[in-house]
Amino acid sequence: MKSENPVRTGVQSIDLFLGGEDNPGIPNKSVILVLGEPGTKFEVFTQQILFSMLKTGATEKVVYLNYDGRPNEIVEELGIYNFQLEPYIVAGEKWQFMDAFSARIAAEGAVIGYQSTAGVDLEDRYAQDSLRFFTRRFIPEIMQYNDVCTCIHSISSLLRTNSIESVSIAVETLKYVVRDLGSGLHFILMVKNLHDPNIEVLASHIADFVFDISFGRVGAGKISINFSVQKAWKSVLLPISVPMTVDRKGIRLETTVRI
């Protein structure tokens, strides 16, 4: 891949895979769709990149919009892989959660008589409306920073309660906004095979990069996890797939295999 201003993710195997030794990294201001099958740890893959970028100083701030799961659950899971997120949350809020999950669950739970302990304001209509939270909270928040990386976890939750047309407009607005920022990478998580194939195609069309993380078989009943790039902005990268290794040290990409 050839880009004038690649941003290093801090994960060496990913940077070399995408850019090679001469130009490692991902083009600045990229919007990256991460399609992942449940169980492949595609969420951790993305979180690892963001954590590494903070640790290496490749970005000054991460804004993480979570629709799926509470922030403390994400922090605890990252801790399993020895990614200690707490210092970045406390020290200057380098990692900022925008918790759209807790308010939504609290509002929905109130309908059936469940008393939430999340301490959210149920009168806040933006917090309860997932798309409004995206457009009225998340996008204005990131516009405050010149150097910021973001993640939407996940766009699949937005698509469960909103039309594809309204969600696609919101994502296209995000893409327009990040082009005016100084620096950063922007990840959108999407559960693979959960939606109509046309929805995945549309999301892939809007994004600059498409990462696919899926299960495969290597024989004798063994299951592998494979990483592939299906679309690459500012790149001549051809479709390629590599096995992924997941252990206590995180996620690494193995030897390149062309498909």
C-alpha positions as CSV (number, residue, x, y, z in Angstrom):
1,M,0.0,0.0,0.0
2,K,1.2,3.5,-0.7
3,S,0.0,6.5,1.3
4,E,1.5,9.9,1.8
5,N,0.6,10.1,5.5
6,P,-0.1,6.7,7.0
7,V,-1.0,6.5,10.7
8,R,0.6,3.7,12.6
9,T,-1.7,1.6,14.7
10,G,1.0,0.6,17.1
11,V,0.4,-3.1,16.3
12,Q,3.4,-4.0,14.2
13,S,1.9,-7.0,12.4
14,I,-1.1,-4.9,11.2
15,D,1.0,-1.9,10.1
16,L,3.4,-4.1,8.1
17,F,0.5,-6.2,6.6
18,L,-1.2,-3.1,5.3
19,G,1.7,-0.8,4.4
20,G,4.8,-2.9,4.1
21,E,8.2,-2.0,5.6
22,D,8.5,1.2,3.6
23,N,5.2,2.7,4.5
24,P,3.6,0.9,7.5
25,G,0.2,2.0,8.7
26,I,-3.3,3.1,7.5
27,P,-4.0,6.3,5.5
28,N,-4.9,9.2,7.8
29,K,-8.6,10.1,8.3
30,S,-9.7,6.6,7.2
31,V,-13.2,5.3,8.1
32,I,-12.8,1.6,8.6
33,L,-15.7,-0.9,8.6
34,V,-14.8,-4.0,10.7
35,L,-17.0,-6.9,9.7
36,G,-16.8,-9.6,12.3
37,E,-18.5,-12.9,13.1
38,P,-19.5,-13.3,16.7
39,G,-16.8,-15.1,18.6
40,T,-13.9,-14.0,16.4
41,K,-12.9,-11.2,18.9
42,F,-13.3,-8.6,16.2
43,E,-14.2,-6.1,18.9
44,V,-11.0,-6.8,20.8
45,F,-9.0,-6.5,17.6
46,T,-10.3,-3.0,17.2
47,Q,-9.9,-2.1,20.8
48,Q,-6.3,-3.4,20.8
49,I,-5.5,-1.0,17.9
50,L,-7.0,2.0,19.7
51,F,-5.2,1.1,23.0
52,S,-1.9,0.7,21.2
53,M,-2.3,4.0,19.4
54,L,-2.7,5.7,22.8
55,K,0.2,3.9,24.3
56,T,2.6,4.7,21.5
57,G,1.4,8.3,21.2
58,A,0.0,7.8,17.7
59,T,-3.2,9.6,18.8
60,E,-4.0,11.9,21.7
61,K,-7.6,10.8,22.4
62,V,-10.0,7.9,21.7
63,V,-13.8,8.5,21.8
64,Y,-15.6,5.2,22.0
65,L,-19.4,5.1,21.3
66,N,-20.7,1.9,22.9
67,Y,-24.1,0.6,22.0
68,D,-23.2,-3.0,22.9
69,G,-22.2,-3.6,26.5
70,R,-21.3,-1.4,29.5
71,P,-18.0,0.5,29.6
72,N,-16.8,-1.5,32.6
73,E,-17.4,-4.8,30.8
74,I,-15.2,-3.6,27.9
75,V,-12.4,-2.5,30.3
76,E,-12.6,-5.9,32.1
77,E,-12.3,-7.9,28.9
78,L,-9.3,-5.8,27.7
79,G,-7.7,-6.6,31.0
80,I,-7.7,-10.3,30.1
81,Y,-5.3,-9.5,27.3
82,N,-3.1,-7.3,29.6
83,F,-4.4,-4.1,28.0
84,Q,-4.8,-1.9,31.1
85,L,-7.3,0.8,30.0
86,E,-8.0,2.4,33.4
87,P,-5.0,4.9,33.5
88,Y,-6.1,6.3,30.1
89,I,-9.7,6.8,31.3
90,V,-8.7,8.5,34.5
91,A,-5.6,10.5,33.5
92,G,-7.0,13.3,31.4
93,E,-9.7,11.1,29.9
94,K,-7.5,9.9,27.0
95,W,-10.1,7.2,26.4
96,Q,-13.6,8.6,26.6
97,F,-16.6,6.3,26.6
98,M,-19.9,7.7,25.3
99,D,-22.3,5.2,26.9
100,A,-25.4,4.9,24.7
101,F,-26.0,1.4,26.0
102,S,-26.8,2.1,29.7
103,A,-29.4,4.8,28.9
104,R,-31.2,2.7,26.3
105,I,-31.4,-0.4,28.6
106,A,-32.5,1.8,31.5
107,A,-35.3,3.3,29.4
108,E,-36.4,-0.1,28.0
109,G,-36.2,-1.7,31.4
110,A,-38.4,0.9,33.0
111,V,-41.2,-0.3,30.7
112,I,-41.2,-3.7,32.3
113,G,-40.5,-2.4,35.8
114,Y,-36.8,-3.0,35.9
115,Q,-35.0,-0.5,38.2
116,S,-31.6,0.3,36.6
117,T,-28.6,1.1,38.8
118,A,-26.8,2.9,35.9
119,G,-27.7,6.3,37.2
120,V,-28.8,7.7,33.9
121,D,-31.2,10.5,33.2
122,L,-34.4,9.0,31.6
123,E,-35.6,12.5,30.7
124,D,-32.6,12.8,28.3
125,R,-34.2,12.0,24.9
126,Y,-30.8,12.0,23.2
127,A,-29.6,9.3,25.5
128,Q,-32.6,7.1,24.9
129,D,-32.7,7.5,21.1
130,S,-29.7,5.7,19.6
131,L,-29.5,7.6,16.4
132,R,-30.0,11.0,18.1
133,F,-27.2,10.1,20.4
134,F,-25.0,9.5,17.4
135,T,-25.8,12.7,15.5
136,R,-26.4,15.1,18.5
137,R,-23.8,13.9,21.0
138,F,-21.1,11.8,19.3
139,I,-20.4,13.8,16.2
140,P,-20.3,17.2,18.0
141,E,-18.0,15.7,20.6
142,I,-15.4,14.5,18.1
143,M,-15.5,17.9,16.3
144,Q,-13.9,19.4,19.4
145,Y,-10.6,17.6,18.8
146,N,-7.9,18.0,16.1
147,D,-6.3,14.6,16.8
148,V,-8.8,11.9,17.7
149,C,-9.6,8.2,17.0
150,T,-13.1,6.9,17.3
151,C,-15.0,3.6,17.4
152,I,-18.7,2.9,17.0
153,H,-19.5,-0.4,18.8
154,S,-21.6,-1.3,16.9
155,I,-23.5,0.0,13.9
156,S,-25.6,-3.2,14.1
157,S,-27.4,-1.9,17.1
158,L,-28.3,1.3,15.2
159,L,-29.7,-0.8,12.4
160,R,-31.9,-2.8,14.7
161,T,-33.9,0.3,15.6
162,N,-33.4,2.7,12.7
163,S,-33.8,2.6,8.9
164,I,-30.8,1.8,6.7
165,E,-31.4,5.2,5.0
166,S,-31.1,7.2,8.2
167,V,-28.1,5.2,9.5
168,S,-26.2,5.5,6.2
169,I,-26.8,9.3,6.2
170,A,-25.4,9.5,9.8
171,V,-22.3,7.5,8.8
172,E,-21.7,9.6,5.7
173,T,-21.9,12.7,7.9
174,L,-19.3,11.2,10.2
175,K,-17.1,10.5,7.1
176,Y,-17.5,14.1,6.0
177,V,-16.6,15.4,9.5
178,V,-13.5,13.4,10.0
179,R,-12.0,14.6,6.7
180,D,-11.8,18.0,8.3
181,L,-10.1,16.8,11.4
182,G,-6.3,16.9,11.7
183,S,-5.5,13.3,12.3
184,G,-7.1,10.0,13.3
185,L,-8.6,6.6,12.4
186,H,-12.3,5.9,12.7
187,F,-13.6,2.4,13.2
188,I,-17.2,1.1,12.7
189,L,-18.0,-2.4,14.0
190,M,-20.6,-4.5,12.3
191,V,-21.7,-8.0,13.1
192,K,-21.2,-10.1,9.9
193,N,-24.2,-12.0,8.4
194,L,-26.6,-10.4,10.9
195,H,-28.1,-8.1,8.2
196,D,-29.4,-8.3,4.7
197,P,-26.4,-8.7,2.4
198,N,-27.3,-5.4,0.7
199,I,-26.9,-3.6,3.9
200,E,-23.3,-4.9,4.3
201,V,-22.6,-3.9,0.7
202,L,-23.9,-0.3,1.4
203,A,-21.8,0.0,4.5
204,S,-18.8,-1.3,2.6
205,H,-19.4,1.2,-0.1
206,I,-19.4,4.1,2.4
207,A,-16.3,3.0,4.3
208,D,-12.7,3.7,3.1
209,F,-11.5,0.3,4.4
210,V,-13.3,-3.0,5.0
211,F,-11.7,-5.5,7.4
212,D,-13.3,-8.9,7.5
213,I,-12.7,-11.2,10.5
214,S,-14.3,-14.6,10.0
215,F,-14.0,-18.3,11.1
216,G,-12.4,-20.8,8.7
217,R,-11.4,-24.4,8.9
218,V,-7.9,-25.8,8.7
219,G,-8.8,-29.6,8.7
220,A,-9.1,-32.2,11.4
221,G,-12.0,-30.4,12.9
222,K,-9.9,-27.3,13.8
223,I,-11.2,-23.9,13.4
224,S,-9.1,-20.8,12.5
225,I,-9.8,-17.1,12.6
226,N,-8.9,-15.3,9.4
227,F,-8.4,-11.6,8.7
228,S,-8.8,-10.1,5.2
229,V,-9.0,-6.6,3.7
230,Q,-11.8,-6.4,1.2
231,K,-11.5,-2.7,0.4
232,A,-8.6,-0.3,0.8
233,W,-8.5,3.5,0.3
234,K,-5.5,5.1,-1.3
235,S,-4.0,1.7,-1.9
236,V,-3.2,-0.9,-4.5
237,L,-3.6,-3.7,-1.9
238,L,-5.0,-6.8,-3.5
239,P,-7.5,-9.1,-1.7
240,I,-5.4,-11.1,0.7
241,S,-6.2,-13.1,3.8
242,V,-4.1,-14.1,6.8
243,P,-4.7,-16.2,9.9
244,M,-5.1,-14.5,13.2
245,T,-3.7,-15.7,16.5
246,V,-5.6,-14.8,19.7
247,D,-4.0,-15.3,23.1
248,R,-3.3,-13.5,26.4
249,K,-1.0,-11.1,24.6
250,G,-3.7,-9.9,22.2
251,I,-4.2,-10.5,18.5
252,R,-1.5,-10.9,15.9
253,L,-1.6,-11.5,12.2
254,E,0.3,-14.5,10.8
255,T,1.9,-15.3,7.4
256,T,0.3,-13.7,4.4
257,V,-1.8,-16.0,2.1
258,R,-3.2,-14.6,-1.1
259,I,-6.8,-15.6,-2.2
